[in-house]
Amino acid sequence: MIVNGRKVTRFNIPTTQSQKEYAEKQAAKLGIPVSEFVRGLIDAHKQSSKNDELRRAAEFLAADYKNNKEMTVFSDIDGDDFL
C-alpha cells in the first residue's frame, strides 16, 4: 500500500482507551488520520534515537580527539577549497 508516496504496511497495536483517545484527539487537532499521527511518532522516535546514538559516539570519542594529535592532523585544512 502507498500512503503519501511511501510504501507502508499494516499492523495492529493494542492500546489502552486513553491512548486511543489521545491519538484521535491529537490527530484531529492536526487534521490528519490517526495512522499518520502514529507514523509521525515512530519517525520522531527513530530520529531521536539516531541523534542519541551519535551523541554517545561523539562523547565516547571526544577524549581521543582532545588528546591524540593524529586524530586532528587534518583539522587545519577543514573548510579549505580543494578545487
Secondary structure, DSSP 8 states (H G I E B T S, - for coil): -EETTEE---------HHHHHHHHHHHHHHTS-HHHHHHHHHHHHHHHHHHHHHHHHHHHHHHHHHH-GGGGTTGGGTT----
